[in-house]
């Protein structure tokens, strides 16, 4: 994932509302959102190269997602796949904080990342650049390839659009449409992350379109306060990928704390 906006514990109907775009090379093998055959408690998309996921949920009411932290000068060729991180939480029996405490001692084995992990009661953010467990208060947040709420143009724009949609009687389709915005930012507000100016500009869009790399899918996930978890994934026809729309929904028991 390279752009995520989410509302945690602020909406009257939903404990969590999340909209995200996954940016990747078009030729990286990927499975569309589904219940996993080898781990049927997990549902979401899957990276077929390394076997993990960028974002998924579980039948136990857990959610996890990961984004890369962009640091081109410090990339390890032998690093572990960051897709292990959300997968590991969805298989973990403890709380989000428990899981991140387990990840922390070995966090440098991965290239730069941001991890989001949540159950129905707690949500945390952790980055191996900040190396701090952030248990999130109720609020609206944005995340891309820097730390949480870093005001990159597309993060600021997406949060503003997200807040407007949340104020309506919205659907998953409304959020998917929002995440399809391909407008690029003005030169004077572009971040400097070590890329060329042309590439910084191309990557400033919420929905990225370049010849070989860009937004491969958009995903919306909601957790109702009554325990209904719904996920909708829209795949885009980029490279050899096929346009598709998948919706998955489950009901889980919510334990009152």
Secondary structure, DSSP 8 states (H G I E B T S, - for coil): --EEEEEES-SSSEEEEEEEEEEEETTS-EEEEEE-SSSTTEEEEEETTTS--SEEEETTS-EEEEEE---TTS--TT-B-THHHHHHHHH-SS-HHHHHHHHHTTGGGBSSEEEEEE-SS-EEEEETTT---EE--SEEEEESSSSTT---HHHHHHHHHHHHHHTS---HHHHHHHHT------GGG---SSS-HHHHHHHTSSS-B-SSEEEEEEEEEEEETTSEEEEEEEE---TT---EEEEEEEE------
